[in-house]
Amino acid sequence: MNRDDFVATFRGVYEHSDWIAELVWDGGLTKAEDTATGLQAAMADVVSAAGYEPQFALLCAHPDLAGKLAVRGDLTDESTSEQKSAGLDRCSTEEFDELQALNTLYRSTFNFPYILAVKGRNVSEILENFRSRVNNDVEIEFQEALNQVHQIALLRLETLFA
């Protein structure tokens, strides 16, 4: 696979952040990166080395759960599939309203969207997690959001490698 093919294949692993796939390719690939976990580790290393500003931009590249982009149908294919798998497209009115209120509170508190690897979870679990994290310290939540981004990346890579 050449660089263009690699980036085209793995650009969606980290939401709207082609730079991660580009830097992984540019850093050189070995047999260790020929698995979902190996490639995810290399990508996570790139994110860790990038520093705060690119990490913050990476978090901000994620959509709100059941937010305006989802309602309009403007999510990436990966995000659409993940949110649907968790039932976020079938929330009750009360659940949807609570998600909207939590999205607003979370963004005003942390200045980036709430991020959770939702694959394999249901709406109740997501709301419970959301409620528990909205009162976190900013530094703790920044790290938790990055951890969730890496988990999402691993899940996406596992799908691509399957």
Secondary structure, DSSP 8 states (H G I E B T S, - for coil): --HHHHHHHHTTSSTT-HHHHHHHHHH---GGGSSHHHHHHHHHHHHHHH-HHHHHHHHHTS--TT-HHHHHT-S-HHHHHHHHHTTGGG--HHHHHHHHHHHHHHHHHHSS------TT--HHHHHHHHHHHTTS-HHHHHHHHHHHHHHHHHHHHHHHH-
